[in-house]
Amino acid sequence: MEEIYQLVWTAVANKQPMEAATRGGLDYSAPHRLGRKGGFACCVISMAAKARPGLQTSVSFTNWHCVALEKLSRVKVLEASGIQPDHSRPGSCVAEPDIDAEDQPERDPQKGH
């Protein structure tokens, strides 16, 4: 669990998407907030409509969901960066945040940060 937490933390801090196996299949998502909702959880927006039944084909409010870290496996932080904050999701998904993408400074990989 600690390794998954660290990978998701890195994705949030660097505003990078991640890939993870879930009970529903493979999910490509942009994690925005990591913390506790009972156990450890992450508020994410799914980026692949094929990843979960019922997702919209574009980024929309319906693609937001809260994921318990215990339900994730094979987590990989992907190279793409620059995920933009999205204020459409209520902050109640993760009651006690440890990190939030909106609180992280903008990074520019071309400039070495």
C-alpha positions as CSV (number, residue, x, y, z in Angstrom):
1,M,0.0,0.0,0.0
2,E,2.9,2.4,0.8
3,E,4.3,2.0,-2.7
4,I,0.9,2.8,-4.3
5,Y,0.5,5.8,-2.0
6,Q,3.9,7.1,-3.1
7,L,3.1,6.6,-6.8
8,V,-0.2,8.4,-6.5
9,W,1.4,11.2,-4.5
10,T,4.0,11.6,-7.2
11,A,1.3,11.8,-9.9
12,V,-0.6,14.5,-8.0
13,A,2.5,16.5,-7.1
14,N,3.7,16.5,-10.7
15,K,0.3,16.8,-12.3
16,Q,0.8,13.6,-14.2
17,P,-1.7,11.0,-15.3
18,M,-1.5,7.5,-14.1
19,E,-2.5,4.0,-15.2
20,A,-3.8,1.5,-12.6
21,A,-5.6,-1.8,-12.6
22,T,-8.8,-1.7,-10.7
23,R,-11.5,-4.3,-10.1
24,G,-13.4,-2.8,-13.1
25,G,-10.4,-3.0,-15.5
26,L,-7.5,-0.8,-16.5
27,D,-8.1,2.9,-15.7
28,Y,-6.2,5.9,-17.1
29,S,-6.8,8.9,-14.8
30,A,-5.6,12.2,-13.6
31,P,-5.4,12.2,-9.8
32,H,-6.2,15.5,-8.2
33,R,-6.4,15.0,-4.5
34,L,-4.9,12.3,-2.3
35,G,-5.8,11.7,1.4
36,R,-8.2,9.9,3.6
37,K,-11.9,9.0,3.2
38,G,-12.0,6.3,5.8
39,G,-8.9,4.6,4.4
40,F,-6.6,6.2,1.8
41,A,-8.3,7.4,-1.3
42,C,-7.7,9.6,-4.3
43,C,-10.1,11.9,-6.2
44,V,-9.4,11.3,-9.9
45,I,-10.9,12.1,-13.3
46,S,-10.9,9.2,-15.7
47,M,-9.3,10.1,-19.1
48,A,-10.2,7.0,-21.1
49,A,-13.9,6.4,-21.9
50,K,-13.2,2.7,-22.4
51,A,-11.8,2.3,-18.9
52,R,-15.1,2.4,-17.1
53,P,-18.6,1.8,-18.2
54,G,-20.8,5.0,-18.5
55,L,-17.9,7.4,-18.9
56,Q,-18.4,10.4,-21.2
57,T,-16.0,10.6,-24.2
58,S,-14.8,14.0,-23.2
59,V,-13.6,15.2,-19.8
60,S,-16.8,15.9,-17.9
61,F,-18.1,15.9,-14.3
62,T,-19.4,12.4,-14.7
63,N,-15.9,11.1,-15.2
64,W,-14.9,12.1,-11.6
65,H,-14.7,9.4,-9.0
66,C,-13.1,8.6,-5.7
67,V,-10.9,5.6,-5.7
68,A,-9.8,3.7,-2.5
69,L,-6.1,3.0,-2.9
70,E,-6.7,-0.6,-1.6
71,K,-8.6,-1.2,-4.9
72,L,-5.6,-0.2,-7.1
73,S,-2.8,-2.4,-8.3
74,R,0.0,-2.1,-11.0
75,V,0.0,1.7,-10.6
76,K,2.2,3.5,-13.1
77,V,2.8,7.3,-13.3
78,L,2.8,8.2,-17.0
79,E,5.1,10.7,-18.6
80,A,2.6,13.3,-19.8
81,S,2.4,16.3,-17.5
82,G,0.5,19.5,-17.2
83,I,-2.9,18.3,-16.0
84,Q,-4.9,21.3,-15.4
85,P,-6.8,21.9,-12.2
86,D,-10.6,21.3,-12.5
87,H,-12.8,23.1,-10.1
88,S,-16.0,21.3,-11.0
89,R,-15.4,18.5,-8.5
90,P,-16.5,19.1,-4.9
91,G,-13.7,18.7,-2.4
92,S,-15.7,16.3,-0.3
93,C,-14.4,13.3,-2.2
94,V,-11.3,13.1,0.0
95,A,-12.2,14.5,3.5
96,E,-8.7,14.8,4.8
97,P,-6.3,15.7,1.9
98,D,-2.6,15.1,2.1
99,I,-1.9,16.7,-1.2
100,D,-4.0,18.5,-3.9
101,A,-2.9,19.2,-7.4
102,E,-4.4,22.7,-7.3
103,D,-2.0,23.6,-4.5
104,Q,1.1,22.5,-6.4
105,P,3.2,25.0,-8.4
106,E,3.0,24.9,-12.2
107,R,5.9,22.8,-13.6
108,D,7.5,23.1,-17.0
109,P,9.5,20.1,-18.0
110,Q,11.1,22.0,-20.8
111,K,12.7,24.3,-18.2
112,G,13.8,21.5,-15.9
113,H,11.0,21.9,-13.3
